[in-house]
């Protein structure tokens, strides 16, 4: 069967991915309609717009990573389940 670590990894990655996607949506929804404003620096050498763009990109990257982990783990479990069902030579694997 599926090992508990693989199952935990799949479910946790899926949930984190969904939560981060929701966070990404809410972050950009919060920014929607707000003026860009003056190029004042929030952090040394970084404007508010650059910070917002960086945070949005970070959200998107993390969503992609966690959902990718969930899909890859589930696909790996399917493949190994199929290999385990029938006699398979090492050369085939």
N, C-alpha and C positions, 0 to 999 in steps of 0.2 A: 504494500500500500504506500501511500504518501507519508513520508517522514514528517513529524510534527514541525521540524524546523523549516522545511520547504513550505508547508501550509501556512505557518506563521509569517514567513517572509512574503509569500504571495499576498495574503490578506492585509498585512501591515503596509506593504508597498502600495497596494491598491488604495487603501484608505488615506495614506499620506498624499498620494498623487491627487486624489479627489479633493482632499482638504486644501492642498496647495493650489489646485485649479480654482477652487472657490475663492481662496485668498487673492489670487491673481485677478479674478473678475472683480471682486470687491475693491481692490486697490485701484484698478483703472476706472471703475465706476465712481469712486470717490474723487478721482482727478478730473473726470469728465465735466466739461463746462467751466473749469477754473482757468483763469488767465495764466499764461506762462509767467508773467511778472518780470521784475527786474533781474538782471543776472547777478544778484548778490550771492556770495559764496556761503554755503551752509557749512562745508568743511573746507579746509585750506585748499584752494584751487578747484573746488567742485561746486557747481551751481545746483540749485534746486532741481532744474530740469534734468541735468545729468544724473543726479541722484535718483530721481523718479524713473528715468529710463533704465538705469542700472538695476534697480530693485525689480522692475517689471521683467527685465531679461532674466534675472536670477530666479524669479518665480517660475517663468516659462521653462528654464533649464531644469529646475528641480522637478517640476511636473513631468517633463519628458523622461528624466532619469528614473523616477519612482515608478511610473507606469511601464517603462521599459523593463525594469527589474521584475515587476509583477508578471508581465507577458512572457519574458524569457524563462522565468522560473516555472511557470505553468507549462510552457511548451516543452521544457526539459523533462518535467514529470511525465508528460504524455509520451514523449519519445522513449524514455526508460521503461515506462509501463508497457509499451508495445514490444520493446526488446525482451523484457522479462517474460512476457506471455508465451513466446515461441522460442524454440531452440535457434539460437543465432550464433554464428561463428564470430570469432574475434576479428577476422578479416572484414566481415560485413560491417561491423561497428566502426 
